[in-house]
């Protein structure tokens, strides 16, 4: 997923979806804002077009690098954006029963606005 966003604020739904689904995210800092993704670890994040291009070429030409980044991206996405992260505090606040833990399959189906 490529998100070369230069203006705006807030978390980008597409960036979250890419991470949760274990896809390589290639974005400017604004495009990846709020995701916690870091250059070379979970995603390709830079405001310099030449860095984005070089890192994307490296990831696309090395299956091992790509797969490792996809695994880390999925882990980050699920740790930060799983439905249970939002539901558990809300359930405690409302005093309702324990929510079921999110699974990767369920988490990928959740729509983030």
Protein Blocks (a to p, Z undefined) as FASTA:
>chain_A
ZZfbfbdedjdfklmmmmmnopacdddfklmgonlpaehilmccdfbfklmmmmmmmmmm
mmklmmmmmmmmmmmmmmmmgfklmmmmmmmmnopacdddddfklmmmpccZZ
